[in-house]
Amino acid sequence: MMAESIRQCISCRTRKSKKDLLRIVRSPSGHVELDRQQNKMGRGLYLCFQASCIEKAKLYNLIQQKLNRKVQESIYLEIAEHVKKC
């Protein structure tokens, strides 16, 4: 039996199963994007599906800090749309 992968939300710092978090990745080319299937190559970070965590990440530029890349507003809109669907 395989051990469950645990990751930490960059906003609330809560540790959860990888499947219960949203992954955002900086690709090797430097593009920041939502990783819906959690299998894209690159530097990744995780966020809870809670609106408060997403708002905090945006307010304090946490994604930009962790991935060392400018984050377009469209990424936050894409995250919000994805969370609404889940």
N, C-alpha and C positions, 0 to 999 in steps of 0.2 A: 504494500500500500504506500502511495506517495504522500509525503508530507504537504500540508496546505501552505501555499505561499502567503506570507503576511507582509503588508506594506503599510506605510504611514501617510495619512493625509497631510499635505503641507500647510493647511489652514488650522485645523483643530488639533493636529498631532495625534489623533486617534489611530490606533493600529487595528486594521481590519483585514479580512481575506482580500486578496488581490481582485477577485471577481466582484467584490462589493464596492470597488472604487473605480473612478474614472481616470484613465491614463492619458497624459498629454506628453508628446514626445518632440524633441528637437532632432530632426533627421540629420544624417551625416552631411547633407548639403546645407544645413543650417535653418531649414524651414520648420516652424513650430506648427504642430497640427494635433488634432484630436485622434487618439488611437483607439478606435472602437473595439477592435478585436484583440487589443493588447499584445500584438506580435510584431509591430514595426521596429526596425532597427533604429538605434539612436539613444540619446540620453532621455530618460523618462522621469515623470513625477506623477503623483497620484492626488486626487481630490475626492472628497465624499460627494455623494449625489445631493447633498443638502444645499439649498440656496444660500444659506448663511456662509458656508465654506467657500462657495464660488464668489460671493460678494466680497468676502475678506481677501481672497486671493487677488481680486481685481483692485480693490482699494489700496492694498499695500504692495502691489506689483510683485507678488510672490512668484508667479510663473516666470516673469522676466528675470527676477533675481536668480532663481534656481537653474534656469536654462541658459542664462547669460545671452539672451536674445530679446530684441524688441518684439512685443506681442501685439498683433493687430487686433482691433476691436472686433473684427469678424470671428476671431477665435472664441471670444466670450459669448457672442451671439450663437455660435455653433454649439458651445457647451450648454447654454441655456435651453436650446431646442432639443438637444439630446436628452437632457435631464427630464424635460417635460414628457418625452416619449416613454421613458422608463418607469 
